[in-house]
Protein backbone atom coordinates (compact mmCIF):
# COMPACT_ATOMS: atom_id res chain seq x y z
CA UNK A 1 0.00 0.00 0.00
CA UNK A 2 1.71 3.23 -1.05
CA UNK A 3 1.68 6.67 0.56
CA UNK A 4 -0.46 8.22 -2.18
CA UNK A 5 -3.25 5.72 -1.55
CA UNK A 6 -3.29 6.41 2.18
CA UNK A 7 -3.16 10.15 1.59
CA UNK A 8 -6.14 10.07 -0.75
CA UNK A 9 -8.09 7.82 1.60
CA UNK A 10 -7.52 10.13 4.60
CA UNK A 11 -8.41 13.22 2.55
CA UNK A 12 -11.69 11.70 1.37
CA UNK A 13 -12.50 10.55 4.91
CA UNK A 14 -11.95 14.06 6.31
CA UNK A 15 -14.12 15.52 3.59
CA UNK A 16 -16.94 13.11 4.40
CA UNK A 17 -16.71 13.88 8.16
CA UNK A 18 -16.74 17.62 7.45
CA UNK A 19 -19.89 17.33 5.38
CA UNK A 20 -21.61 15.45 8.21
CA UNK A 21 -20.39 17.62 11.14
CA UNK A 22 -20.73 21.10 9.63
CA UNK A 23 -24.57 21.27 9.80
CA UNK A 24 -24.49 20.18 13.45
CA UNK A 25 -22.08 22.92 14.48
CA UNK A 26 -23.15 25.91 12.44
CA UNK A 27 -25.83 25.91 9.81
CA UNK A 28 -28.77 24.51 11.78
CA UNK A 29 -28.21 26.86 14.79
CA UNK A 30 -28.21 29.97 12.58
CA UNK A 31 -31.41 28.99 10.85
CA UNK A 32 -33.27 28.16 14.06
CA UNK A 33 -32.25 31.33 15.94
CA UNK A 34 -33.02 33.53 12.95
CA UNK A 35 -36.46 31.96 12.74
CA UNK A 36 -37.22 32.60 16.46
CA UNK A 37 -36.01 36.19 16.50
CA UNK A 38 -37.82 37.02 13.28
CA UNK A 39 -41.24 35.89 14.59
CA UNK A 40 -40.93 37.72 17.90
CA UNK A 41 -39.62 40.91 16.29
CA UNK A 42 -42.48 41.02 13.80
CA UNK A 43 -45.04 40.52 16.59
CA UNK A 44 -43.53 43.31 18.71
CA UNK A 45 -43.44 45.71 15.76
CA UNK A 46 -47.14 45.12 15.06
CA UNK A 47 -48.02 45.77 18.75
CA UNK A 48 -45.97 48.99 18.69
CA UNK A 49 -47.87 50.13 15.58
CA UNK A 50 -51.21 49.41 17.28
CA UNK A 51 -50.15 51.33 20.41
CA UNK A 52 -49.10 54.30 18.28
CA UNK A 53 -52.37 54.28 16.35
CA UNK A 54 -54.37 54.20 19.61
CA UNK A 55 -52.42 57.11 21.12
CA UNK A 56 -52.83 59.29 18.01
CA UNK A 57 -56.54 58.47 17.78
CA UNK A 58 -56.51 56.64 14.46
CA UNK A 59 -58.23 53.62 16.10
CA UNK A 60 -60.51 53.25 19.08
CA UNK A 61 -60.05 51.01 22.13
CA UNK A 62 -62.35 48.27 20.78
CA UNK A 63 -60.46 47.91 17.51
CA UNK A 64 -57.19 47.96 19.42
CA UNK A 65 -58.30 45.10 21.67
CA UNK A 66 -59.51 43.03 18.72
CA UNK A 67 -56.24 43.53 16.84
CA UNK A 68 -54.17 42.50 19.87
CA UNK A 69 -56.19 39.33 20.26
CA UNK A 70 -55.63 38.48 16.58
CA UNK A 71 -51.86 39.01 16.93
CA UNK A 72 -51.77 36.78 19.99
CA UNK A 73 -53.60 34.01 18.10
CA UNK A 74 -51.13 34.20 15.21
CA UNK A 75 -48.20 34.02 17.63
CA UNK A 76 -49.71 31.00 19.36
CA UNK A 77 -50.09 29.21 16.00
CA UNK A 78 -46.42 29.76 15.13
CA UNK A 79 -45.03 29.24 18.64
CA UNK A 80 -46.48 26.33 20.68
CA UNK A 81 -45.96 28.14 24.02
CA UNK A 82 -48.17 30.53 26.03
CA UNK A 83 -45.76 33.42 26.50
CA UNK A 84 -42.85 35.23 24.91
CA UNK A 85 -40.54 33.96 27.60
CA UNK A 86 -41.49 30.31 27.12
CA UNK A 87 -41.42 30.71 23.33
CA UNK A 88 -37.92 32.10 23.47
CA UNK A 89 -36.80 29.19 25.56
CA UNK A 90 -38.38 26.73 23.14
CA UNK A 91 -36.72 28.19 20.06
CA UNK A 92 -33.38 28.59 21.81
CA UNK A 93 -33.40 24.88 22.69
CA UNK A 94 -34.22 23.98 19.06
CA UNK A 95 -31.34 26.11 17.84
CA UNK A 96 -28.64 24.70 20.13
CA UNK A 97 -25.52 23.16 18.56
CA UNK A 98 -24.81 19.43 18.91
CA UNK A 99 -21.08 19.11 19.57
CA UNK A 100 -21.49 15.70 21.20
CA UNK A 101 -23.04 14.23 18.06
CA UNK A 102 -20.38 15.89 15.94
CA UNK A 103 -17.65 14.30 18.09
CA UNK A 104 -19.30 10.89 17.83
CA UNK A 105 -19.44 11.16 14.04
CA UNK A 106 -15.84 12.37 13.87
CA UNK A 107 -14.69 9.36 15.95
CA UNK A 108 -16.92 6.52 14.86
CA UNK A 109 -17.03 7.12 11.11
CA UNK A 110 -13.24 6.61 10.68
CA UNK A 111 -13.37 3.59 13.01
CA UNK A 112 -16.23 2.07 11.02
CA UNK A 113 -14.45 2.66 7.71
CA UNK A 114 -11.22 1.14 9.05
CA UNK A 115 -13.01 -1.94 10.38
CA UNK A 116 -14.80 -2.47 7.07
CA UNK A 117 -11.58 -2.06 5.12
CA UNK A 118 -9.72 -4.50 7.33
CA UNK A 119 -12.52 -7.02 7.12
CA UNK A 120 -12.86 -6.85 3.33
CA UNK A 121 -9.13 -6.64 2.81
CA UNK A 122 -8.50 -9.68 4.98
CA UNK A 123 -11.12 -11.64 3.03
CA UNK A 124 -9.51 -10.65 -0.28
CA UNK A 125 -6.05 -11.47 1.01
CA UNK A 126 -7.22 -14.82 2.35
CA UNK A 127 -8.85 -15.64 -1.01
CA UNK A 128 -5.63 -14.82 -2.84
CA UNK A 129 -3.60 -16.84 -0.37
CA UNK A 130 -6.00 -19.74 -0.75
CA UNK A 131 -5.66 -19.64 -4.51
CA UNK A 132 -1.89 -19.31 -4.28
CA UNK A 133 -1.61 -22.26 -1.91
CA UNK A 134 -4.32 -24.31 -3.54
CA UNK A 135 -3.37 -27.98 -3.73
CA UNK A 136 -2.19 -29.11 -7.16
CA UNK A 137 -5.13 -31.49 -7.39
CA UNK A 138 -7.55 -28.52 -7.46
CA UNK A 139 -5.61 -26.63 -10.13
CA UNK A 140 -5.46 -27.27 -13.87
CA UNK A 141 -3.64 -30.55 -14.44
CA UNK A 142 -0.18 -30.32 -15.95
CA UNK A 143 0.78 -32.13 -19.16
CA UNK A 144 2.56 -34.76 -17.06
CA UNK A 145 -0.57 -35.38 -14.99
CA UNK A 146 -2.68 -35.60 -18.12
CA UNK A 147 -0.30 -38.19 -19.54
CA UNK A 148 -0.48 -40.24 -16.33
CA UNK A 149 -4.30 -40.07 -16.30
CA UNK A 150 -4.47 -41.06 -19.97
CA UNK A 151 -2.07 -43.95 -19.43
CA UNK A 152 -4.14 -45.16 -16.47
CA UNK A 153 -7.34 -45.03 -18.51
CA UNK A 154 -5.69 -46.87 -21.40
CA UNK A 155 -4.32 -49.51 -19.04
CA UNK A 156 -7.71 -50.01 -17.45
CA UNK A 157 -9.79 -50.01 -20.63
CA UNK A 158 -7.35 -51.06 -23.33
CA UNK A 159 -7.41 -47.73 -25.16
CA UNK A 160 -8.83 -46.81 -28.55
CA UNK A 161 -6.83 -45.62 -31.55
CA UNK A 162 -7.82 -42.06 -30.74
CA UNK A 163 -6.63 -42.35 -27.11
CA UNK A 164 -3.29 -43.82 -28.19
CA UNK A 165 -2.93 -41.02 -30.74
CA UNK A 166 -3.65 -38.45 -28.00
CA UNK A 167 -0.98 -40.08 -25.84
CA UNK A 168 1.47 -39.94 -28.74
CA UNK A 169 0.81 -36.25 -29.31
CA UNK A 170 1.23 -35.52 -25.60
CA UNK A 171 4.62 -37.26 -25.56
CA UNK A 172 5.59 -35.39 -28.73
CA UNK A 173 4.63 -32.10 -27.07
CA UNK A 174 6.97 -32.95 -24.19
CA UNK A 175 9.75 -33.81 -26.64
CA UNK A 176 9.72 -37.52 -25.78
CA UNK A 177 9.73 -38.73 -29.39
CA UNK A 178 10.54 -42.35 -28.58
CA UNK A 179 7.49 -42.75 -26.34
CA UNK A 180 5.42 -40.85 -28.91
CA UNK A 181 6.51 -43.28 -31.63
CA UNK A 182 5.46 -46.26 -29.50
CA UNK A 183 2.05 -44.73 -28.85
CA UNK A 184 1.48 -43.94 -32.53
CA UNK A 185 2.52 -47.49 -33.46
CA UNK A 186 -0.21 -48.91 -31.20
CA UNK A 187 -2.71 -46.41 -32.60
CA UNK A 188 -1.86 -47.60 -36.14
CA UNK A 189 -2.44 -51.20 -35.10
CA UNK A 190 -6.02 -50.22 -34.24
CA UNK A 191 -6.49 -47.96 -37.30
CA UNK A 192 -4.08 -49.20 -39.97
CA UNK A 193 -5.40 -47.05 -42.86
CA UNK A 194 -5.30 -43.69 -41.08
CA UNK A 195 -3.08 -41.46 -43.25
CA UNK A 196 -2.75 -38.78 -40.57
CA UNK A 197 -1.50 -41.31 -38.02
CA UNK A 198 1.04 -42.60 -40.54
CA UNK A 199 2.45 -39.12 -41.06
CA UNK A 200 2.56 -38.35 -37.33
CA UNK A 201 4.27 -41.66 -36.63
CA UNK A 202 6.80 -41.07 -39.41
CA UNK A 203 7.48 -37.56 -38.13
CA UNK A 204 8.32 -38.59 -34.56
CA UNK A 205 10.49 -41.42 -35.88
CA UNK A 206 12.41 -38.89 -38.00
CA UNK A 207 12.68 -36.47 -35.08
CA UNK A 208 14.12 -39.19 -32.87
CA UNK A 209 16.61 -39.99 -35.69
CA UNK A 210 18.13 -36.50 -35.90
CA UNK A 211 15.37 -35.32 -38.28
CA UNK A 212 16.21 -37.97 -40.87
CA UNK A 213 13.73 -40.47 -42.33
CA UNK A 214 14.92 -44.04 -41.88
CA UNK A 215 13.55 -47.13 -43.59
CA UNK A 216 10.59 -47.53 -41.22
CA UNK A 217 9.47 -43.90 -41.34
CA UNK A 218 9.93 -43.72 -45.13
CA UNK A 219 7.80 -46.84 -45.54
CA UNK A 220 5.01 -45.20 -43.53
CA UNK A 221 5.19 -42.06 -45.70
CA UNK A 222 5.05 -44.00 -48.97
CA UNK A 223 2.13 -46.07 -47.71
CA UNK A 224 0.31 -42.82 -46.90
CA UNK A 225 1.12 -41.63 -50.43
CA UNK A 226 -0.46 -44.75 -51.93
CA UNK A 227 -3.64 -44.12 -49.94
CA UNK A 228 -3.90 -40.35 -50.52
CA UNK A 229 -1.58 -39.08 -53.30
CA UNK A 230 -3.31 -35.68 -53.53
CA UNK A 231 -2.89 -34.81 -49.84
CA UNK A 232 -0.54 -31.78 -49.54
CA UNK A 233 0.96 -33.03 -46.27
CA UNK A 234 1.59 -36.42 -47.80
CA UNK A 235 3.29 -34.85 -50.84
CA UNK A 236 5.55 -32.77 -48.59
CA UNK A 237 6.60 -35.73 -46.42
CA UNK A 238 7.08 -37.90 -49.53
CA UNK A 239 9.24 -35.26 -51.22
CA UNK A 240 11.48 -34.81 -48.18
CA UNK A 241 11.74 -38.56 -47.50
CA UNK A 242 12.66 -39.34 -51.12
CA UNK A 243 15.18 -36.51 -51.19
CA UNK A 244 16.89 -37.84 -48.05
CA UNK A 245 16.89 -41.32 -49.55
CA UNK A 246 18.63 -40.05 -52.71
CA UNK A 247 15.60 -40.67 -54.89
CA UNK A 248 15.89 -37.23 -56.45
CA UNK A 249 13.54 -37.72 -59.39
CA UNK A 250 10.77 -38.95 -57.09
CA UNK A 251 11.40 -36.00 -54.77
CA UNK A 252 11.12 -33.57 -57.70
CA UNK A 253 7.90 -35.24 -58.88
CA UNK A 254 6.23 -35.03 -55.46
CA UNK A 255 7.28 -31.46 -54.72
CA UNK A 256 6.46 -29.98 -58.12
CA UNK A 257 3.03 -31.51 -57.71
CA UNK A 258 2.75 -29.83 -54.31
CA UNK A 259 3.99 -26.43 -55.49
CA UNK A 260 0.72 -25.19 -57.08
CA UNK A 261 -1.12 -26.04 -53.85
CA UNK A 262 1.10 -23.73 -51.81
CA UNK A 263 0.08 -20.51 -53.54
CA UNK A 264 0.76 -17.47 -51.34
CA UNK A 265 2.71 -19.36 -48.64
CA UNK A 266 6.14 -17.88 -49.30
CA UNK A 267 8.11 -19.95 -46.77
CA UNK A 268 6.63 -23.22 -48.02
CA UNK A 269 7.31 -22.34 -51.64
CA UNK A 270 10.91 -21.41 -50.91
CA UNK A 271 11.43 -24.72 -49.11
CA UNK A 272 9.90 -26.65 -52.00
CA UNK A 273 11.96 -24.85 -54.63
CA UNK A 274 15.10 -25.25 -52.52
CA UNK A 275 14.69 -29.03 -52.28
CA UNK A 276 13.85 -29.27 -56.00
CA UNK A 277 17.00 -27.30 -56.81
CA UNK A 278 19.13 -29.56 -54.58
CA UNK A 279 17.56 -32.67 -56.07
CA UNK A 280 18.31 -31.38 -59.56
CA UNK A 281 21.90 -30.72 -58.55
CA UNK A 282 22.14 -34.24 -57.12
CA UNK A 283 21.07 -35.68 -60.47
CA UNK A 284 23.59 -33.49 -62.29
CA UNK A 285 26.35 -34.64 -59.95
CA UNK A 286 25.37 -38.23 -60.75
CA UNK A 287 25.98 -37.49 -64.44
CA UNK A 288 22.36 -37.34 -65.54
CA UNK A 289 20.88 -34.88 -67.98
CA UNK A 290 18.37 -32.70 -66.14
CA UNK A 291 16.16 -29.88 -67.48
CA UNK A 292 16.58 -26.37 -66.15
CA UNK A 293 14.95 -25.42 -62.88
CA UNK A 294 12.46 -23.31 -64.86
CA UNK A 295 11.49 -26.32 -66.93
CA UNK A 296 11.14 -28.55 -63.87
CA UNK A 297 8.84 -26.03 -62.27
CA UNK A 298 6.86 -25.50 -65.47
CA UNK A 299 8.11 -21.99 -66.18
CA UNK A 300 7.99 -20.68 -69.75
CA UNK A 301 9.70 -17.34 -69.60
CA UNK A 302 9.05 -14.82 -72.35
CA UNK A 303 12.03 -14.65 -74.74
CA UNK A 304 13.99 -11.43 -74.83
CA UNK A 305 13.12 -9.18 -77.76
CA UNK A 306 15.55 -7.24 -79.80
CA UNK A 307 15.18 -3.48 -79.78
CA UNK A 308 14.38 -1.65 -83.00
CA UNK A 309 17.26 0.73 -82.48
CA UNK A 310 20.67 -0.16 -81.23
CA UNK A 311 20.69 2.61 -78.65
CA UNK A 312 17.13 1.90 -77.40
CA UNK A 313 16.54 -0.33 -74.38
CA UNK A 314 15.06 -3.76 -75.02
CA UNK A 315 11.52 -4.61 -73.98
CA UNK A 316 12.96 -7.00 -71.42
CA UNK A 317 14.86 -4.13 -69.81
CA UNK A 318 11.79 -1.92 -69.96
CA UNK A 319 9.74 -4.31 -67.86
CA UNK A 320 12.57 -5.34 -65.56
CA UNK A 321 11.20 -3.12 -62.84
CA UNK A 322 7.56 -4.01 -63.42
CA UNK A 323 5.24 -3.79 -60.42
CA UNK A 324 1.56 -4.16 -59.68
CA UNK A 325 -0.29 -1.78 -57.38
CA UNK A 326 -3.16 -3.90 -56.08
CA UNK A 327 -6.04 -2.34 -54.15
CA UNK A 328 -8.06 -4.98 -52.30
CA UNK A 329 -11.46 -4.57 -50.66
CA UNK A 330 -14.42 -6.66 -49.53
CA UNK A 331 -18.07 -5.81 -48.99
CA UNK A 332 -19.43 -5.43 -45.46
CA UNK A 333 -21.77 -8.38 -46.07
CA UNK A 334 -18.93 -10.75 -46.94
CA UNK A 335 -16.63 -9.28 -44.27
CA UNK A 336 -19.09 -10.36 -41.57
CA UNK A 337 -18.62 -13.98 -42.61
CA UNK A 338 -15.01 -13.94 -41.36
CA UNK A 339 -13.06 -12.74 -38.36
CA UNK A 340 -10.87 -9.65 -38.39
CA UNK A 341 -7.75 -11.80 -37.97
CA UNK A 342 -8.44 -14.09 -40.96
CA UNK A 343 -5.61 -14.15 -43.47
CA UNK A 344 -5.89 -12.46 -46.87
CA UNK A 345 -3.48 -13.68 -49.58
CA UNK A 346 -2.72 -11.31 -52.47
CA UNK A 347 -0.69 -12.86 -55.28
CA UNK A 348 0.01 -12.83 -59.02
CA UNK A 349 0.35 -15.90 -61.24
CA UNK A 350 1.02 -16.46 -64.91
CA UNK A 351 -2.13 -17.07 -66.94
CA UNK A 352 -0.30 -19.82 -68.79
CA UNK A 353 2.74 -21.36 -67.18
CA UNK A 354 3.65 -22.35 -63.61
CA UNK A 355 0.85 -22.35 -61.07
CA UNK A 356 3.17 -21.07 -58.36
CA UNK A 357 2.85 -17.36 -57.50
CA UNK A 358 5.31 -14.97 -59.08
CA UNK A 359 4.81 -12.47 -56.25
CA UNK A 360 2.70 -12.57 -53.11
CA UNK A 361 1.85 -10.67 -49.96
CA UNK A 362 -0.16 -11.53 -46.87
CA UNK A 363 -2.61 -9.28 -44.99
CA UNK A 364 -5.38 -9.66 -42.45
CA UNK A 365 -9.03 -8.92 -43.07
CA UNK A 366 -8.89 -6.05 -40.55
CA UNK A 367 -6.41 -4.23 -42.83
CA UNK A 368 -8.84 -4.06 -45.77
CA UNK A 369 -9.27 -1.94 -47.76
CA UNK A 370 -5.55 -1.86 -48.49
CA UNK A 371 -3.14 -1.30 -51.36
CA UNK A 372 -0.12 -3.59 -51.74
CA UNK A 373 2.72 -3.72 -54.23
CA UNK A 374 3.70 -6.92 -56.04
CA UNK A 375 7.10 -6.54 -57.69
CA UNK A 376 10.20 -8.32 -58.95
CA UNK A 377 11.77 -8.69 -55.51
CA UNK A 378 9.13 -11.25 -54.54
CA UNK A 379 10.17 -13.86 -57.13
CA UNK A 380 10.76 -17.33 -55.68
CA UNK A 381 13.29 -18.31 -58.34
CA UNK A 382 15.34 -16.15 -60.66
CA UNK A 383 13.51 -15.74 -63.92
CA UNK A 384 10.11 -16.55 -62.42
CA UNK A 385 8.90 -13.01 -61.86
CA UNK A 386 6.01 -10.86 -63.04
CA UNK A 387 8.06 -9.28 -65.83
CA UNK A 388 8.65 -12.68 -67.42
CA UNK A 389 5.04 -13.15 -68.48
CA UNK A 390 2.66 -11.16 -70.65
CA UNK A 391 -0.61 -12.39 -69.20
CA UNK A 392 -1.06 -12.40 -65.42
CA UNK A 393 -3.90 -13.25 -63.07
CA UNK A 394 -3.90 -11.25 -59.85
CA UNK A 395 -5.92 -12.80 -57.01
CA UNK A 396 -6.95 -11.89 -53.48
CA UNK A 397 -8.39 -14.58 -51.24
CA UNK A 398 -9.71 -14.60 -47.66
CA UNK A 399 -8.81 -17.88 -45.98
CA UNK A 400 -10.85 -19.36 -43.15
CA UNK A 401 -8.06 -21.70 -42.06
CA UNK A 402 -5.04 -19.54 -42.85
CA UNK A 403 -3.86 -22.13 -45.36
CA UNK A 404 -2.20 -21.01 -48.57
CA UNK A 405 -4.19 -23.71 -50.35
CA UNK A 406 -7.67 -22.55 -51.36
CA UNK A 407 -10.41 -24.39 -49.51
CA UNK A 408 -14.18 -24.55 -49.76
CA UNK A 409 -15.77 -21.57 -48.03
CA UNK A 410 -12.92 -19.14 -48.77
CA UNK A 411 -13.78 -15.97 -50.69
CA UNK A 412 -11.86 -14.90 -53.79
CA UNK A 413 -11.47 -11.98 -56.14
CA UNK A 414 -9.43 -11.90 -59.38
CA UNK A 415 -8.24 -9.52 -62.08
CA UNK A 416 -6.42 -10.32 -65.33
CA UNK A 417 -3.51 -8.16 -66.49
CA UNK A 418 -2.67 -8.40 -70.21
CA UNK A 419 -0.29 -5.49 -70.89
CA UNK A 420 3.38 -4.78 -70.28
CA UNK A 421 3.18 -1.46 -68.47
CA UNK A 422 5.97 -1.02 -65.90
CA UNK A 423 3.40 -0.03 -63.30
CA UNK A 424 -0.13 -1.37 -63.39
CA UNK A 425 -2.94 -0.42 -61.03
CA UNK A 426 -5.32 -3.24 -60.16
CA UNK A 427 -8.52 -3.12 -58.11
CA UNK A 428 -9.93 -6.35 -56.69
CA UNK A 429 -13.16 -6.86 -54.80
CA UNK A 430 -13.32 -10.17 -52.91
CA UNK A 431 -16.82 -11.38 -53.75
CA UNK A 432 -16.79 -15.01 -54.95
CA UNK A 433 -17.04 -18.04 -52.69
CA UNK A 434 -14.67 -20.92 -53.36
CA UNK A 435 -16.78 -24.05 -54.00
Secondary structure as UniProt FT lines:
FT   HELIX           3..22
FT   HELIX           23..27
FT   HELIX           28..55
FT   TURN            56..57
FT   HELIX           61..78
FT   HELIX           84..94
FT   HELIX           99..132
FT   HELIX           136..138
FT   HELIX           143..157
FT   HELIX           161..174
FT   HELIX           177..190
FT   TURN            192..193
FT   HELIX           195..207
FT   TURN            208..211
FT   HELIX           215..227
FT   TURN            229..230
FT   HELIX           232..244
FT   TURN            245..246
FT   HELIX           248..259
FT   HELIX           260..262
FT   TURN            263..264
FT   HELIX           266..285
FT   TURN            286..287
FT   HELIX           293..296
FT   TURN            297..298
FT   TURN            310..311
FT   HELIX           315..318
FT   TURN            319..321
FT   STRAND          323..330
FT   HELIX           332..335
FT   TURN            336..337
FT   TURN            340..341
FT   STRAND          343..350
FT   STRAND          359..364
FT   HELIX           365..367
FT   STRAND          370..375
FT   HELIX           376..378
FT   TURN            382..383
FT   HELIX           386..388
FT   STRAND          392..399
FT   TURN            408..409
FT   STRAND          411..417
FT   STRAND          423..430
FT   STRAND          432..433
//
